[in-house]
Amino acid sequence: LLCTVPGLSIITDKVFPDRFMHVAELARMGAVIRREGASAIISGVPALSGATVMASDLRASAALVLAALAARGDSVIRRIYHLDRGYDRLEYKLKDLGAAIVRTEDTPQNLPGSLQVSSAELGPLEEPPQELRGPNWLKPRELKLVKPDE
């Protein structure tokens, strides 16, 4: 999500430095990311564009889905079996939030399945009924991001 934040951002992964295999796929969507060792240096762009991308692992799959939701236009994420290892029926959960997302099943032409994602226009979250709220439920709040000098 830092791909569309104005300015420069740096992410460093000291545990698994090769975790940035999806950088090339984000670049297909218009992201500007440079790798330096265990770090990714991200220059924010005004918007990402829909593209056909390929997931390389579990975290990359999730990152590509989020990028596709934020991108202008439609995206196709291939090799989603990675996503299924860690996120059960994610497309249904995102649909419940208003995302336009469709899973295409495995076929000889489309192995091993993909997600087709349209940019999302998510509305305000509605509060769940009282009986569905857990003991730690908190009312959703607006989140405002500000620059450190503000």
C-alpha positions in Angstrom: 0.0 0.0 0.0 3.0 2.3 0.3 3.1 2.3 -3.5 0.6 5.1 -3.6 1.8 7.1 -0.6 3.5 10.3 -1.7 7.3 10.4 -1.0 9.8 7.7 -0.3 9.3 4.7 1.9 11.7 2.0 3.0 10.8 -1.6 4.1 13.6 -3.8 5.5 13.2 -7.5 6.1 16.0 -8.9 8.2 14.3 -12.3 8.7 13.8 -13.3 5.1 15.5 -10.8 2.8 14.3 -12.5 -0.4 10.7 -11.9 0.5 10.4 -9.1 -2.1 9.9 -11.5 -5.1 6.6 -9.7 -5.9 8.3 -6.3 -6.6 8.4 -7.0 -10.3 4.7 -7.9 -10.3 3.8 -4.6 -8.5 5.9 -2.8 -11.1 3.6 -4.2 -13.8 0.9 -2.2 -12.0 2.9 1.0 -12.1 4.7 0.8 -8.7 8.2 2.3 -8.5 10.2 0.0 -6.2 14.0 -0.5 -6.0 15.6 -3.3 -4.1 18.8 -2.8 -2.2 19.9 -5.9 -0.3 17.2 -6.7 2.4 15.3 -3.4 1.7 12.7 -2.2 -0.8 12.7 1.5 -1.5 9.3 2.7 -2.7 8.6 5.9 -4.5 4.9 6.7 -4.2 2.9 7.1 -7.4 -0.5 8.8 -7.7 -2.2 5.5 -8.6 -1.6 1.9 -9.6 -3.1 0.5 -12.8 -4.8 -2.9 -13.3 -2.6 -5.6 -14.8 -2.2 -9.3 -15.1 0.2 -10.4 -12.4 1.5 -13.7 -10.9 1.7 -14.6 -7.3 5.0 -16.1 -6.1 4.1 -16.9 -2.4 1.5 -16.4 0.3 2.4 -12.9 1.3 2.9 -11.8 -2.3 -0.5 -13.1 -3.2 -2.2 -11.0 -0.4 -0.1 -7.9 -1.4 -1.2 -8.3 -5.1 -4.9 -8.6 -4.1 -4.7 -5.4 -2.1 -2.8 -3.6 -4.8 -5.4 -4.8 -7.4 -8.2 -3.5 -5.2 -6.5 -0.1 -5.0 -5.6 0.0 -8.7 -7.5 1.8 -11.5 -9.0 -0.8 -13.8 -9.2 -4.6 -13.7 -6.4 -7.0 -12.6 -5.9 -10.7 -12.9 -3.8 -12.5 -10.2 -2.6 -15.9 -11.4 -1.3 -18.8 -9.3 -3.6 -18.1 -6.4 -3.1 -21.4 -4.8 -0.5 -19.6 -2.7 -3.2 -17.4 -1.4 -5.4 -20.4 -0.5 -2.7 -21.7 1.8 -3.1 -18.9 4.3 -6.4 -17.1 3.5 -9.5 -19.2 3.5 -12.1 -17.9 0.9 -10.6 -14.4 0.9 -12.5 -13.4 -2.1 -15.8 -13.9 -0.3 -14.7 -11.8 2.7 -13.6 -9.1 0.3 -16.9 -9.3 -1.6 -18.7 -8.8 1.7 -16.8 -5.5 2.0 -17.9 -4.5 -1.5 -15.0 -5.7 -3.7 -15.7 -6.8 -7.2 -13.6 -10.0 -7.2 -14.2 -13.3 -9.1 -12.3 -16.6 -8.8 -11.7 -18.5 -12.0 -11.2 -22.2 -11.4 -8.5 -24.4 -12.7 -8.9 -25.3 -16.3 -6.3 -26.5 -18.9 -6.2 -22.9 -20.2 -6.1 -21.3 -16.7 -3.9 -23.4 -14.4 -4.0 -23.1 -11.4 -6.9 -20.7 -11.2 -6.8 -16.9 -10.8 -8.6 -14.0 -9.2 -10.1 -11.2 -11.4 -10.3 -8.0 -9.4 -11.8 -4.7 -10.2 -10.9 -1.5 -8.4 -12.9 -1.2 -5.2 -15.2 1.6 -4.1 -15.7 0.6 -0.5 -18.4 2.4 1.5 -18.6 3.0 5.2 -18.5 -0.1 7.4 -21.8 -1.0 9.1 -21.8 -2.1 12.7 -22.6 -5.8 13.1 -25.7 -6.8 15.1 -25.1 -6.9 18.9 -25.3 -10.7 19.0 -22.3 -11.0 16.5 -20.0 -8.6 18.4 -17.3 -10.3 20.4 -16.2 -9.2 23.9 -13.3 -7.1 22.4 -15.4 -5.5 19.6 -14.5 -1.9 19.0 -16.6 0.6 17.0 -14.8 1.3 13.7 -13.0 4.7 13.7 -11.8 6.9 11.0 -8.1 6.6 10.5 -6.2 9.8 9.4 -2.7 9.6 8.1 -0.6 12.7 8.7 3.0 13.6 7.9 5.3 13.7 10.9 5.8 17.5 10.5 2.1 18.3 10.7 
